[in-house]
């Protein structure tokens, strides 16, 4: 099962997408083509499957973080509840 992307804004400067992950859902393997900011809407754990291995990260609602272009991973909801965040990509 895949996470559900909902496009909220796209213009010449940004792409804003809300991602909703039912339990066990994932994004699929992907590489980020833009610098981006993630704003968690839920507190919980996500599993990151990266080229160098697998790690679980704890995210807190409202605790934003930023990453640069080129991040490669699959993101998996390992909680037994729905998890969501807003992703803001900078063009």
N, CA, C and O atoms as a GROMACS GRO file, in nm:
protein
  364
    1UNK      N    1   0.085  -0.118   0.000
    1UNK     CA    2   0.000   0.000   0.000
    1UNK      C    3   0.090   0.124   0.000
    1UNK      O    4   0.189   0.131   0.072
    2UNK      N    5   0.053   0.221  -0.083
    2UNK     CA    6   0.133   0.342  -0.092
    2UNK      C    7   0.071   0.458  -0.016
    2UNK      O    8  -0.051   0.466   0.001
    3UNK      N    9   0.158   0.549   0.030
    3UNK     CA   10   0.113   0.673   0.092
    3UNK      C   11   0.035   0.753  -0.011
    3UNK      O   12   0.053   0.737  -0.131
    4UNK      N   13  -0.052   0.840   0.039
    4UNK     CA   14  -0.141   0.917  -0.049
    4UNK      C   15  -0.095   1.063  -0.053
    4UNK      O   16  -0.102   1.133   0.048
    5UNK      N   17  -0.047   1.109  -0.170
    5UNK     CA   18  -0.007   1.250  -0.182
    5UNK      C   19  -0.127   1.336  -0.223
    5UNK      O   20  -0.204   1.298  -0.311
    6UNK      N   21  -0.142   1.451  -0.157
    6UNK     CA   22  -0.245   1.547  -0.194
    6UNK      C   23  -0.176   1.680  -0.222
    6UNK      O   24  -0.128   1.747  -0.130
    7UNK      N   25  -0.171   1.718  -0.349
    7UNK     CA   26  -0.107   1.844  -0.387
    7UNK      C   27  -0.189   1.960  -0.334
    7UNK      O   28  -0.309   1.969  -0.360
    8UNK      N   29  -0.125   2.050  -0.258
    8UNK     CA   30  -0.195   2.165  -0.201
    8UNK      C   31  -0.163   2.294  -0.274
    8UNK      O   32  -0.251   2.378  -0.295
    9UNK      N   33  -0.036   2.311  -0.314
    9UNK     CA   34   0.007   2.433  -0.384
    9UNK      C   35   0.118   2.394  -0.480
    9UNK      O   36   0.207   2.317  -0.445
   10UNK      N   37   0.113   2.448  -0.601
   10UNK     CA   38   0.228   2.440  -0.691
   10UNK      C   39   0.232   2.568  -0.771
   10UNK      O   40   0.134   2.607  -0.836
   11UNK      N   41   0.348   2.633  -0.766
   11UNK     CA   42   0.369   2.753  -0.846
   11UNK      C   43   0.514   2.757  -0.891
   11UNK      O   44   0.583   2.654  -0.885
   12UNK      N   45   0.562   2.870  -0.936
   12UNK     CA   46   0.698   2.878  -0.989
   12UNK      C   47   0.806   2.864  -0.882
   12UNK      O   48   0.923   2.846  -0.915
   13UNK      N   49   0.768   2.872  -0.752
   13UNK     CA   50   0.868   2.868  -0.645
   13UNK      C   51   0.861   2.746  -0.554
   13UNK      O   52   0.964   2.701  -0.503
   14UNK      N   53   0.740   2.690  -0.534
   14UNK     CA   54   0.725   2.580  -0.439
   14UNK      C   55   0.625   2.475  -0.487
   14UNK      O   56   0.539   2.501  -0.572
   15UNK      N   57   0.639   2.356  -0.429
   15UNK     CA   58   0.539   2.250  -0.440
   15UNK      C   59   0.508   2.208  -0.297
   15UNK      O   60   0.598   2.166  -0.224
   16UNK      N   61   0.382   2.217  -0.257
   16UNK     CA   62   0.341   2.179  -0.122
   16UNK      C   63   0.248   2.058  -0.134
   16UNK      O   64   0.143   2.065  -0.199
   17UNK      N   65   0.287   1.948  -0.070
   17UNK     CA   66   0.212   1.823  -0.077
   17UNK      C   67   0.187   1.772   0.064
   17UNK      O   68   0.279   1.764   0.145
   18UNK      N   69   0.062   1.736   0.093
   18UNK     CA   70   0.031   1.665   0.218
   18UNK      C   71   0.040   1.516   0.188
   18UNK      O   72  -0.023   1.467   0.094
   19UNK      N   73   0.119   1.445   0.268
   19UNK     CA   74   0.134   1.300   0.255
   19UNK      C   75   0.060   1.232   0.369
   19UNK      O   76   0.083   1.264   0.486
   20UNK      N   77  -0.027   1.138   0.336
   20UNK     CA   78  -0.102   1.060   0.434
   20UNK      C   79  -0.063   0.914   0.421
   20UNK      O   80  -0.072   0.856   0.312
   21UNK      N   81  -0.020   0.854   0.531
   21UNK     CA   82   0.028   0.717   0.535
   21UNK      C   83  -0.063   0.631   0.622
   21UNK      O   84  -0.056   0.641   0.744
   22UNK      N   85  -0.148   0.548   0.564
   22UNK     CA   86  -0.215   0.448   0.648
   22UNK      C   87  -0.109   0.358   0.711
   22UNK      O   88   0.005   0.355   0.664
   23UNK      N   89  -0.142   0.284   0.816
   23UNK     CA   90  -0.043   0.194   0.877
   23UNK      C   91   0.018   0.101   0.771
   23UNK      O   92  -0.053   0.038   0.693
   24UNK      N   93   0.152   0.094   0.770
   24UNK     CA   94   0.223   0.008   0.677
   24UNK      C   95   0.247   0.067   0.539
   24UNK      O   96   0.318   0.007   0.458
   25UNK      N   97   0.188   0.182   0.509
   25UNK     CA   98   0.203   0.243   0.376
   25UNK      C   99   0.343   0.301   0.358
   25UNK      O  100   0.409   0.337   0.455
   26UNK      N  101   0.386   0.308   0.232
   26UNK     CA  102   0.517   0.364   0.200
   26UNK      C  103   0.509   0.456   0.078
   26UNK      O  104   0.409   0.459   0.007
   27UNK      N  105   0.617   0.530   0.057
   27UNK     CA  106   0.624   0.621  -0.058
   27UNK      C  107   0.674   0.550  -0.182
   27UNK      O  108   0.653   0.598  -0.294
   28UNK      N  109   0.740   0.436  -0.164
   28UNK     CA  110   0.814   0.375  -0.274
   28UNK      C  111   0.951   0.441  -0.282
   28UNK      O  112   0.969   0.553  -0.235
   29UNK      N  113   1.046   0.372  -0.343
   29UNK     CA  114   1.181   0.428  -0.358
   29UNK      C  115   1.174   0.552  -0.445
   29UNK      O  116   1.109   0.552  -0.549
   30UNK      N  117   1.243   0.658  -0.402
   30UNK     CA  118   1.245   0.782  -0.480
   30UNK      C  119   1.368   0.865  -0.442
   30UNK      O  120   1.429   0.846  -0.337
   31UNK      N  121   1.402   0.959  -0.531
   31UNK     CA  122   1.510   1.053  -0.510
   31UNK      C  123   1.451   1.193  -0.519
   31UNK      O  124   1.381   1.225  -0.615
   32UNK      N  125   1.479   1.275  -0.419
   32UNK     CA  126   1.425   1.411  -0.417
   32UNK      C  127   1.496   1.500  -0.519
   32UNK      O  128   1.619   1.511  -0.520
   33UNK      N  129   1.418   1.563  -0.604
   33UNK     CA  130   1.470   1.650  -0.708
   33UNK      C  131   1.479   1.795  -0.668
   33UNK      O  132   1.522   1.879  -0.748
   34UNK      N  133   1.438   1.828  -0.546
   34UNK     CA  134   1.441   1.965  -0.495
   34UNK      C  135   1.484   1.963  -0.348
   34UNK      O  136   1.467   1.862  -0.279
   35UNK      N  137   1.538   2.074  -0.300
   35UNK     CA  138   1.552   2.093  -0.156
   35UNK      C  139   1.411   2.091  -0.099
   35UNK      O  140   1.316   2.131  -0.167
   36UNK      N  141   1.396   2.045   0.027
   36UNK     CA  142   1.261   2.036   0.082
   36UNK      C  143   1.259   2.051   0.233
   36UNK      O  144   1.359   2.031   0.301
   37UNK      N  145   1.140   2.086   0.283
   37UNK     CA  146   1.112   2.097   0.426
   37UNK      C  147   0.994   2.005   0.454
   37UNK      O  148   0.897   2.003   0.379
   38UNK      N  149   1.003   1.929   0.563
   38UNK     CA  150   0.893   1.843   0.607
   38UNK      C  151   0.838   1.897   0.738
   38UNK      O  152   0.914   1.927   0.831
   39UNK      N  153   0.705   1.909   0.746
   39UNK     CA  154   0.636   1.953   0.867
   39UNK      C  155   0.546   1.838   0.912
   39UNK      O  156   0.438   1.820   0.855
   40UNK      N  157   0.587   1.760   1.013
   40UNK     CA  158   0.503   1.650   1.060
   40UNK      C  159   0.372   1.702   1.120
   40UNK      O  160   0.372   1.801   1.194
   41UNK      N  161   0.262   1.636   1.087
   41UNK     CA  162   0.132   1.668   1.144
   41UNK      C  163   0.096   1.569   1.254
   41UNK      O  164   0.000   1.588   1.328
   42UNK      N  165   0.175   1.462   1.263
   42UNK     CA  166   0.152   1.353   1.358
   42UNK      C  167   0.284   1.325   1.429
   42UNK      O  168   0.391   1.348   1.374
   43UNK      N  169   0.275   1.276   1.551
   43UNK     CA  170   0.393   1.229   1.622
   43UNK      C  171   0.400   1.077   1.609
   43UNK      O  172   0.299   1.008   1.628
   44UNK      N  173   0.518   1.026   1.577
   44UNK     CA  174   0.534   0.881   1.563
   44UNK      C  175   0.664   0.847   1.495
   44UNK      O  176   0.752   0.932   1.478
   45UNK      N  177   0.677   0.719   1.454
   45UNK     CA  178   0.800   0.670   1.392
   45UNK      C  179   0.777   0.638   1.245
   45UNK      O  180   0.674   0.583   1.206
   46UNK      N  181   0.876   0.674   1.165
   46UNK     CA  182   0.880   0.634   1.024
   46UNK      C  183   1.009   0.555   1.002
   46UNK      O  184   1.112   0.583   1.064
   47UNK      N  185   1.002   0.458   0.914
   47UNK     CA  186   1.121   0.380   0.877
   47UNK      C  187   1.174   0.435   0.744
   47UNK      O  188   1.098   0.452   0.649
   48UNK      N  189   1.303   0.462   0.740
   48UNK     CA  190   1.368   0.510   0.618
   48UNK      C  191   1.457   0.399   0.564
   48UNK      O  192   1.549   0.354   0.632
   49UNK      N  193   1.429   0.356   0.443
   49UNK     CA  194   1.512   0.257   0.375
   49UNK      C  195   1.598   0.337   0.278
   49UNK      O  196   1.550   0.388   0.177
   50UNK      N  197   1.727   0.346   0.310
   50UNK     CA  198   1.820   0.431   0.237
   50UNK      C  199   1.927   0.344   0.171
   50UNK      O  200   1.942   0.227   0.205
   51UNK      N  201   2.002   0.401   0.075
   51UNK     CA  202   2.107   0.322   0.010
   51UNK      C  203   2.207   0.260   0.108
   51UNK      O  204   2.262   0.153   0.081
   52UNK      N  205   2.230   0.328   0.221
   52UNK     CA  206   2.328   0.279   0.319
   52UNK      C  207   2.268   0.193   0.430
   52UNK      O  208   2.340   0.148   0.519
   53UNK      N  209   2.137   0.170   0.426
   53UNK     CA  210   2.076   0.088   0.530
   53UNK      C  211   1.937   0.135   0.568
   53UNK      O  212   1.874   0.214   0.498
   54UNK      N  213   1.891   0.084   0.680
   54UNK     CA  214   1.756   0.112   0.730
   54UNK      C  215   1.766   0.176   0.867
   54UNK      O  216   1.846   0.134   0.951
   55UNK      N  217   1.684   0.279   0.889
   55UNK     CA  218   1.681   0.340   1.022
   55UNK      C  219   1.540   0.389   1.051
   55UNK      O  220   1.465   0.426   0.960
   56UNK      N  221   1.505   0.388   1.179
   56UNK     CA  222   1.376   0.440   1.224
   56UNK      C  223   1.398   0.577   1.284
   56UNK      O  224   1.493   0.599   1.360
   57UNK      N  225   1.309   0.671   1.250
   57UNK     CA  226   1.320   0.807   1.302
   57UNK      C  227   1.191   0.843   1.375
   57UNK      O  228   1.082   0.805   1.333
   58UNK      N  229   1.206   0.916   1.484
   58UNK     CA  230   1.093   0.964   1.563
   58UNK      C  231   1.065   1.107   1.520
   58UNK      O  232   1.153   1.193   1.527
   59UNK      N  233   0.943   1.133   1.475
   59UNK     CA  234   0.902   1.268   1.436
   59UNK      C  235   0.798   1.318   1.533
   59UNK      O  236   0.717   1.241   1.584
   60UNK      N  237   0.800   1.449   1.558
   60UNK     CA  238   0.707   1.511   1.651
   60UNK      C  239   0.623   1.612   1.574
   60UNK      O  240   0.676   1.692   1.497
   61UNK      N  241   0.493   1.610   1.594
   61UNK     CA  242   0.404   1.703   1.527
   61UNK      C  243   0.455   1.846   1.544
   61UNK      O  244   0.480   1.891   1.656
   62UNK      N  245   0.471   1.917   1.432
   62UNK     CA  246   0.519   2.054   1.433
   62UNK      C  247   0.670   2.068   1.434
   62UNK      O  248   0.721   2.179   1.423
   63UNK      N  249   0.743   1.958   1.447
   63UNK     CA  250   0.890   1.962   1.452
   63UNK      C  251   0.949   1.948   1.312
   63UNK      O  252   0.983   1.838   1.270
   64UNK      N  253   0.960   2.058   1.243
   64UNK     CA  254   1.004   2.058   1.102
   64UNK      C  255   1.151   2.026   1.086
   64UNK      O  256   1.231   2.045   1.178
   65UNK      N  257   1.187   1.977   0.967
   65UNK     CA  258   1.328   1.957   0.932
   65UNK      C  259   1.344   1.981   0.782
   65UNK      O  260   1.246   1.976   0.707
   66UNK      N  261   1.467   2.007   0.739
   66UNK     CA  262   1.496   2.037   0.599
   66UNK      C  263   1.606   1.944   0.547
   66UNK      O  264   1.695   1.904   0.621
   67UNK      N  265   1.597   1.912   0.418
   67UNK     CA  266   1.697   1.829   0.351
   67UNK      C  267   1.728   1.888   0.214
   67UNK      O  268   1.650   1.966   0.159
   68UNK      N  269   1.843   1.851   0.159
   68UNK     CA  270   1.886   1.900   0.029
   68UNK      C  271   1.847   1.805  -0.084
   68UNK      O  272   1.817   1.688  -0.060
   69UNK      N  273   1.847   1.857  -0.205
   69UNK     CA  274   1.822   1.778  -0.324
   69UNK      C  275   1.910   1.653  -0.324
   69UNK      O  276   2.025   1.658  -0.279
   70UNK      N  277   1.855   1.542  -0.374
   70UNK     CA  278   1.933   1.421  -0.391
   70UNK      C  279   1.910   1.313  -0.287
   70UNK      O  280   1.963   1.203  -0.302
   71UNK      N  281   1.833   1.342  -0.183
   71UNK     CA  282   1.805   1.239  -0.082
   71UNK      C  283   1.732   1.123  -0.150
   71UNK      O  284   1.634   1.144  -0.222
   72UNK      N  285   1.780   1.001  -0.127
   72UNK     CA  286   1.720   0.881  -0.186
   72UNK      C  287   1.671   0.791  -0.073
   72UNK      O  288   1.748   0.757   0.017
   73UNK      N  289   1.544   0.752  -0.078
   73UNK     CA  290   1.491   0.664   0.026
   73UNK      C  291   1.350   0.615  -0.008
   73UNK      O  292   1.288   0.658  -0.105
   74UNK      N  293   1.303   0.523   0.074
   74UNK     CA  294   1.163   0.484   0.081
   74UNK      C  295   1.121   0.512   0.224
   74UNK      O  296   1.193   0.476   0.317
   75UNK      N  297   1.007   0.576   0.242
   75UNK     CA  298   0.957   0.612   0.374
   75UNK      C  299   0.837   0.523   0.406
   75UNK      O  300   0.743   0.513   0.326
   76UNK      N  301   0.840   0.457   0.523
   76UNK     CA  302   0.736   0.361   0.561
   76UNK      C  303   0.678   0.398   0.697
   76UNK      O  304   0.752   0.426   0.792
   77UNK      N  305   0.545   0.399   0.706
   77UNK     CA  306   0.478   0.422   0.834
   77UNK      C  307   0.479   0.292   0.914
   77UNK      O  308   0.412   0.196   0.876
   78UNK      N  309   0.554   0.288   1.025
   78UNK     CA  310   0.560   0.168   1.108
   78UNK      C  311   0.470   0.178   1.231
   78UNK      O  312   0.475   0.092   1.318
   79UNK      N  313   0.390   0.283   1.237
   79UNK     CA  314   0.293   0.299   1.347
   79UNK      C  315   0.169   0.216   1.317
   79UNK      O  316   0.146   0.176   1.203
   80UNK      N  317   0.089   0.192   1.419
   80UNK     CA  318  -0.037   0.121   1.398
   80UNK      C  319  -0.152   0.220   1.380
   80UNK      O  320  -0.268   0.186   1.402
   81UNK      N  321  -0.118   0.342   1.341
   81UNK     CA  322  -0.215   0.448   1.314
   81UNK      C  323  -0.169   0.531   1.194
   81UNK      O  324  -0.052   0.524   1.155
   82UNK      N  325  -0.260   0.607   1.138
   82UNK     CA  326  -0.229   0.693   1.024
   82UNK      C  327  -0.128   0.800   1.063
   82UNK      O  328  -0.135   0.856   1.172
   83UNK      N  329  -0.034   0.826   0.974
   83UNK     CA  330   0.068   0.928   0.995
   83UNK      C  331   0.063   1.025   0.877
   83UNK      O  332   0.040   0.983   0.764
   84UNK      N  333   0.085   1.154   0.904
   84UNK     CA  334   0.085   1.250   0.793
   84UNK      C  335   0.187   1.361   0.815
   84UNK      O  336   0.223   1.394   0.928
   85UNK      N  337   0.232   1.417   0.704
   85UNK     CA  338   0.318   1.535   0.709
   85UNK      C  339   0.295   1.618   0.583
   85UNK      O  340   0.241   1.570   0.483
   86UNK      N  341   0.339   1.743   0.591
   86UNK     CA  342   0.337   1.832   0.476
   86UNK      C  343   0.481   1.846   0.428
   86UNK      O  344   0.572   1.873   0.507
   87UNK      N  345   0.500   1.828   0.298
   87UNK     CA  346   0.632   1.842   0.235
   87UNK      C  347   0.629   1.968   0.149
   87UNK      O  348   0.540   1.984   0.065
   88UNK      N  349   0.727   2.055   0.169
   88UNK     CA  350   0.738   2.180   0.092
   88UNK      C  351   0.868   2.171   0.012
   88UNK      O  352   0.977   2.177   0.068
   89UNK      N  353   0.854   2.158  -0.119
   89UNK     CA  354   0.971   2.150  -0.208
   89UNK      C  355   1.000   2.289  -0.263
   89UNK      O  356   0.909   2.361  -0.303
   90UNK      N  357   1.128   2.326  -0.263
   90UNK     CA  358   1.171   2.457  -0.310
   90UNK      C  359   1.228   2.444  -0.451
   90UNK      O  360   1.327   2.374  -0.472
   91UNK      N  361   1.166   2.511  -0.545
   91UNK     CA  362   1.211   2.503  -0.685
   91UNK      C  363   1.328   2.597  -0.709
   91UNK      O  364   1.380   2.604  -0.820
   0.00000   0.00000   0.00000
